[in-house]
Amino acid sequence: MRVDLFDFDLPEECIALRPASPRDSARLLVVRPNGEPMLADHHVRDLVSFLRPGDALVFNDTKVIPAQLEGTRLREGAEQTPVSSTLHMRIAANRWKAFARPGKRIKVGDRIAFGHSGNACLLGSLDATVEEKGEGGEVTLRFELSGPALDEAIMAVGHIPLPPYIASKRDEDDRDRTDYQTVYAREEGAVAAPTAGLHFTPDLFDMLHRAGIERHFVTLHVGAGTFLPVKADDTDDHKMHFETGMVSAATAERLNAVKARGGRIVCVGTTSLRLIESAATEDGDIKPWSGATGIFITPGYRFRAVDMLMTNFHLPKSTLFMLVSAFAGLETMKAAYGHAIETGYRFYSYGDASLLFRKD
């Protein structure tokens, strides 16, 4: 499909720079492609009124790490050059794939010294060697530290990699270490938060529990590729970056039981949806699953297991707007986004949410 089909005008003032407080006070646009009214304005705390006892919410319990590293390229006989690297997928105890800037000036074999000041001096140096170069500034970094020692060093010297549309307007600060993390985050490894989950609070969880709504957790470590624009003119030419995840045998069994008794699978966030769809068979049976997924969902995709989706508002021509258009229909989502812009909904990672019913 042509990428320009997913374009729309988004005023800059629509992009939220801070989350709503409390989290569940954010607005919620309910979108029913097959129902009346098609669009309805609510708040996240109203979520329970659109669910039934026996439905199951699926959350991504990944935990954001401070994966933005600032350093200096060291090359014999060459001038030292500042380097900014965003880790996006761990491939070994001491190796990460990352997006580096300035990518064109980095060569295989270069050494990069990260964070030799501040907290890093307490842990020693955090040095890496460029092992491979890929496209679009992607590199493979081999660190001298490994395992938990590397994790500690990254936590000490790294920064939260805020999405570009926020980072271009303000610096990261201490609030972001809390704001850009779900209350149920558990498995460290994400570069970006599963942002639909940022709206949930202990009080909202209590309401869902009392209403008989199940909660289940999967893990997909969101990578920096989620921020990359689609540069191709046709969706067939776009390359998705892989992200690692897992659906446990116990979770798969419980979700299949929900489906068997007529309950609905409601994914909180596009990350949990992509993982569940990666784990599902053609007939909708969810299998235990572990590995890397690069699933790219565009209109025409037949959803196997997911019935409803709660997600934030996404950017024009993004893979995530393509996904929601596949789920609820392109024309429906264009109408929904037009309504959201006109009525002041807040977009992107710290913005408001939508609840989408799947189009028949």
C-alpha positions as CSV (number, residue, x, y, z in Angstrom):
1,M,0.0,0.0,0.0
2,R,1.1,3.6,-0.6
3,V,2.5,5.1,2.6
4,D,0.9,8.5,1.9
5,L,-2.5,6.9,2.5
6,F,-1.6,7.0,6.2
7,D,-0.7,10.7,6.2
8,F,-2.6,13.4,8.1
9,D,-2.0,16.9,9.5
10,L,-0.9,16.8,13.1
11,P,-0.4,20.2,14.8
12,E,2.7,20.2,17.0
13,E,0.7,21.4,20.0
14,C,-1.1,18.1,20.0
15,I,2.0,16.2,21.1
16,A,2.0,15.8,24.9
17,L,5.2,16.7,26.7
18,R,4.1,15.4,30.1
19,P,1.6,12.6,31.1
20,A,-1.8,13.3,32.6
21,S,-2.0,13.2,36.4
22,P,-3.3,11.0,37.8
23,R,-2.5,8.6,35.0
24,D,-6.0,7.2,34.6
25,S,-7.5,10.7,34.2
26,A,-6.3,10.8,30.5
27,R,-9.0,10.9,27.9
28,L,-10.1,7.7,26.1
29,L,-11.7,7.8,22.6
30,V,-13.8,4.7,22.2
31,V,-13.9,3.6,18.5
32,R,-16.6,1.1,17.3
33,P,-16.2,0.6,13.5
34,N,-19.3,-1.6,13.4
35,G,-21.4,0.2,16.1
36,E,-23.2,3.3,17.2
37,P,-21.9,5.7,18.1
38,M,-18.8,5.1,16.1
39,L,-16.8,7.6,18.3
40,A,-17.4,8.4,21.9
41,D,-15.4,10.5,24.3
42,H,-14.6,9.1,27.8
43,H,-11.7,8.8,30.2
44,V,-9.3,5.9,30.9
45,R,-10.9,5.3,34.3
46,D,-14.1,4.5,32.4
47,L,-12.4,1.5,30.7
48,V,-14.2,-1.1,32.9
49,S,-17.6,0.0,31.5
50,F,-16.6,-1.3,28.0
51,L,-15.5,-4.7,29.2
52,R,-17.4,-7.8,30.3
53,P,-16.7,-10.3,33.2
54,G,-14.4,-12.9,31.7
55,D,-12.6,-10.6,29.3
56,A,-8.8,-10.6,29.6
57,L,-6.5,-7.6,29.4
58,V,-3.0,-8.4,28.1
59,F,-0.2,-6.2,29.3
60,N,3.5,-5.9,28.3
61,D,5.6,-6.0,31.4
62,T,8.8,-4.9,29.9
63,K,10.8,-2.3,31.8
64,V,12.5,0.6,30.2
65,I,16.3,0.9,30.7
66,P,18.3,4.2,30.3
67,A,19.5,3.1,26.8
68,Q,20.7,6.4,25.5
69,L,24.5,6.5,25.8
70,E,26.7,9.5,25.1
71,G,30.4,8.9,24.4
72,T,33.5,9.6,22.4
73,R,34.8,7.7,19.4
74,L,38.5,6.8,19.8
75,R,40.5,6.0,16.7
76,E,44.2,6.0,16.4
77,G,45.5,8.9,14.4
78,A,42.0,10.5,14.2
79,E,40.3,13.3,16.0
80,Q,38.0,12.2,18.9
81,T,34.4,12.5,17.9
82,P,31.3,12.7,20.1
83,V,29.0,9.8,19.5
84,S,25.4,9.2,20.6
85,S,24.1,5.6,20.7
86,T,20.6,4.3,21.5
87,L,20.7,0.6,22.4
88,H,17.7,-1.2,20.9
89,M,18.2,-5.0,21.1
90,R,20.5,-7.2,23.2
91,I,22.0,-10.1,21.3
92,A,24.5,-11.4,23.9
93,A,25.6,-10.8,27.5
94,N,28.1,-8.2,26.2
95,R,26.6,-7.2,22.8
96,W,23.9,-4.8,21.8
97,K,22.5,-3.6,18.5
98,A,22.2,0.2,18.6
99,F,21.5,3.2,16.5
100,A,24.5,5.5,16.5
101,R,25.0,9.1,15.4
102,P,26.9,10.3,13.4
103,G,26.5,6.9,11.8
104,K,28.4,7.6,8.6
105,R,31.6,8.5,10.4
106,I,31.7,5.4,12.5
107,K,33.7,2.4,11.2
108,V,34.0,-1.2,12.2
109,G,36.8,-1.5,14.8
110,D,36.2,1.9,16.3
111,R,36.3,2.1,20.1
112,I,33.7,4.2,21.9
113,A,34.2,5.4,25.4
114,F,30.9,6.0,27.1
115,G,30.3,8.0,30.3
116,H,33.8,8.5,31.7
117,S,32.5,11.2,34.0
118,G,29.9,11.5,36.8
119,N,28.5,8.2,38.1
120,A,30.5,6.1,35.6
121,C,33.7,6.8,37.5
122,L,32.3,4.7,40.4
123,L,32.0,1.7,38.1
124,G,35.1,2.1,35.9
125,S,34.9,2.7,32.1
126,L,32.1,1.7,29.9
127,D,33.9,1.0,26.6
128,A,32.7,-0.7,23.5
129,T,34.0,-1.7,20.1
130,V,32.0,-1.4,16.9
131,E,31.7,-5.0,15.7
132,E,29.4,-4.5,12.7
133,K,27.6,-1.8,10.7
134,G,24.2,-2.0,9.2
135,E,21.8,0.3,7.4
136,G,20.4,3.6,8.8
137,G,23.1,4.1,11.4
138,E,22.6,0.7,13.0
139,V,25.8,-0.8,14.6
140,T,26.6,-3.8,16.8
141,L,28.5,-2.8,19.9
142,R,30.7,-5.3,21.9
143,F,31.1,-4.0,25.4
144,E,34.1,-4.9,27.6
145,L,31.7,-5.4,30.5
146,S,29.2,-8.3,30.4
147,G,26.0,-9.5,32.0
148,P,25.0,-7.8,35.3
149,A,28.1,-5.7,35.4
150,L,27.2,-4.2,32.0
151,D,23.6,-3.7,33.2
152,E,24.8,-1.7,36.2
153,A,27.0,0.5,34.1
154,I,24.2,1.3,31.7
155,M,21.9,2.1,34.5
156,A,24.5,4.5,35.9
157,V,25.6,6.4,32.8
158,G,22.6,6.0,30.5
159,H,19.6,8.4,29.9
160,I,16.0,7.6,29.2
161,P,15.7,7.8,25.4
162,L,12.6,10.0,25.1
163,P,10.9,9.9,21.7
164,P,12.3,12.5,19.3
165,Y,9.1,14.5,19.3
166,I,9.4,15.0,23.0
167,A,13.2,15.2,23.2
168,S,13.3,17.9,20.6
169,K,11.2,20.2,22.8
170,R,12.7,19.5,26.3
171,D,15.5,17.6,28.0
172,E,15.0,14.4,29.9
173,D,14.7,14.9,33.7
174,D,14.3,12.8,36.9
175,R,10.5,12.8,36.4
176,D,10.9,10.8,33.2
177,R,12.4,7.9,35.0
178,T,9.1,7.4,36.8
179,D,6.7,8.8,34.2
180,Y,8.1,6.8,31.3
181,Q,7.6,3.4,33.1
182,T,4.4,1.4,33.7
183,V,3.4,0.7,37.3
184,Y,3.7,-3.1,36.5
185,A,7.1,-2.9,34.7
186,R,9.2,-6.0,35.6
187,E,11.4,-7.4,32.9
188,E,14.3,-5.0,32.1
189,G,15.3,-4.5,28.4
190,A,13.0,-2.0,26.6
191,V,14.3,1.2,25.0
192,A,10.8,2.6,24.8
193,A,7.8,2.2,27.1
194,P,4.6,0.3,26.1
195,T,2.9,3.6,26.4
196,A,-0.8,2.5,26.5
197,G,0.1,0.9,29.8
198,L,1.3,4.2,31.3
199,H,-2.4,5.0,31.9
200,F,-2.9,2.3,34.5
201,T,-2.9,2.8,38.2
202,P,-3.4,0.6,41.3
203,D,-6.9,2.0,41.6
204,L,-7.8,1.2,38.1
205,F,-6.5,-2.4,38.6
206,D,-8.7,-2.7,41.6
207,M,-11.8,-1.6,39.6
208,L,-11.0,-4.2,36.8
209,H,-10.5,-7.0,39.4
210,R,-13.8,-6.2,41.1
211,A,-15.5,-6.3,37.6
212,G,-14.2,-9.8,36.9
213,I,-11.7,-8.7,34.2
214,E,-8.6,-10.9,34.0
215,R,-5.1,-9.5,33.7
216,H,-2.3,-11.4,32.0
217,F,1.3,-10.4,31.2
218,V,3.6,-10.9,28.2
219,T,7.0,-9.4,27.6
220,L,8.2,-7.6,24.4
221,H,11.3,-5.5,24.7
222,V,10.4,-2.4,22.7
223,G,13.2,-1.3,20.5
224,A,14.3,2.1,19.2
225,G,13.0,1.1,15.8
226,T,9.6,2.1,17.0
227,F,10.7,5.7,16.6
228,L,12.0,5.4,13.1
229,P,10.0,7.0,10.3
230,V,8.8,5.0,7.3
231,K,11.0,6.3,4.4
232,A,9.7,4.0,1.7
233,D,6.9,5.1,-0.6
234,D,5.2,1.7,-0.4
235,T,4.7,-0.5,2.7
236,D,6.1,-3.5,0.9
237,D,9.5,-1.8,0.8
238,H,9.6,-0.9,4.6
239,K,11.9,-3.1,6.8
240,M,10.7,-3.6,10.4
241,H,13.3,-3.9,13.1
242,F,13.1,-7.0,15.2
243,E,12.2,-7.0,18.9
244,T,12.6,-9.9,21.4
245,G,9.7,-11.2,23.5
246,M,8.1,-14.1,25.2
247,V,4.6,-15.6,25.8
248,S,4.8,-18.2,28.6
249,A,3.1,-21.5,28.4
250,A,0.9,-20.6,31.4
251,T,-0.2,-17.3,29.8
252,A,-1.0,-19.0,26.5
253,E,-3.1,-21.6,28.2
254,R,-5.0,-19.0,30.2
255,L,-5.7,-16.8,27.2
256,N,-6.9,-19.8,25.2
257,A,-9.3,-20.6,28.0
258,V,-10.6,-17.1,27.9
259,K,-11.4,-17.5,24.2
260,A,-12.9,-20.9,24.7
261,R,-15.5,-19.6,27.1
262,G,-16.4,-16.6,25.0
263,G,-14.3,-13.9,26.6
264,R,-12.4,-11.3,24.6
265,I,-8.7,-10.7,24.4
266,V,-8.0,-7.0,24.9
267,C,-4.4,-6.0,24.2
268,V,-3.1,-3.0,26.1
269,G,-0.7,-1.5,23.5
270,T,0.4,-2.4,20.1
271,T,3.4,-4.2,21.5
272,S,1.3,-6.8,23.3
273,L,-0.9,-7.1,20.2
274,R,2.1,-7.7,17.9
275,L,3.4,-10.3,20.3
276,I,0.1,-12.2,20.7
277,E,-0.4,-12.2,16.9
278,S,3.1,-13.5,16.5
279,A,2.3,-16.3,18.9
280,A,-1.1,-17.2,17.4
281,T,-1.7,-19.9,14.8
282,E,-3.9,-19.4,11.8
283,D,-7.0,-20.6,13.7
284,G,-6.4,-18.3,16.6
285,D,-4.8,-20.7,19.1
286,I,-2.1,-18.9,21.1
287,K,1.1,-20.9,21.6
288,P,4.0,-20.5,24.0
289,W,6.4,-18.3,22.1
290,S,9.9,-16.9,22.6
291,G,12.2,-15.1,20.1
292,A,12.4,-12.0,17.9
293,T,9.5,-10.7,16.0
294,G,9.4,-8.2,13.1
295,I,5.7,-8.6,12.4
296,F,4.5,-5.6,10.3
297,I,0.7,-5.2,10.3
298,T,-1.0,-3.2,7.6
299,P,-4.6,-3.1,6.2
300,G,-5.5,-6.5,4.8
301,Y,-3.9,-8.4,7.7
302,R,-6.3,-11.0,9.2
303,F,-6.2,-10.8,13.0
304,R,-5.9,-14.2,14.6
305,A,-6.5,-13.8,18.3
306,V,-7.0,-10.1,19.4
307,D,-10.5,-8.7,19.8
308,M,-9.9,-5.2,21.2
309,L,-7.0,-2.8,21.4
310,M,-6.2,0.0,23.8
311,T,-3.5,2.3,22.4
312,N,-2.3,5.8,22.4
313,F,-2.5,8.2,19.4
314,H,0.2,7.7,16.8
315,L,2.1,9.8,14.4
316,P,1.3,10.3,10.6
317,K,2.7,7.7,8.3
318,S,4.0,5.6,11.2
319,T,3.9,1.8,11.3
320,L,1.7,2.1,14.4
321,F,-1.0,4.2,12.6
322,M,-0.9,1.5,9.9
323,L,-1.5,-1.1,12.5
324,V,-4.5,0.6,14.1
325,S,-5.9,1.2,10.6
326,A,-5.6,-2.5,9.9
327,F,-7.4,-3.2,13.2
328,A,-10.3,-0.8,12.9
329,G,-10.3,0.3,9.3
330,L,-8.4,3.1,7.6
331,E,-11.4,5.4,7.0
332,T,-12.6,4.8,10.6
333,M,-9.2,5.7,12.0
334,K,-8.9,8.8,9.9
335,A,-12.2,9.9,11.2
336,A,-11.2,9.1,14.7
337,Y,-7.9,11.0,14.5
338,G,-9.7,13.9,12.9
339,H,-12.1,14.0,15.8
340,A,-9.2,13.7,18.3
341,I,-7.3,16.6,16.8
342,E,-10.4,18.8,16.6
343,T,-11.4,18.1,20.2
344,G,-8.0,18.5,21.8
345,Y,-6.8,14.9,22.5
346,R,-3.1,14.7,23.3
347,F,-0.9,12.5,21.0
348,Y,2.0,10.1,21.3
349,S,3.8,8.6,24.3
350,Y,2.6,10.9,27.0
351,G,-0.8,11.5,25.4
352,D,-4.3,10.2,25.7
353,A,-5.6,6.8,24.7
354,S,-8.1,5.1,22.4
355,L,-10.1,1.9,22.8
356,L,-10.6,0.2,19.5
357,F,-13.1,-2.5,18.7
358,R,-11.9,-4.8,15.8
359,K,-13.6,-4.2,12.5
360,D,-15.6,-7.2,11.3
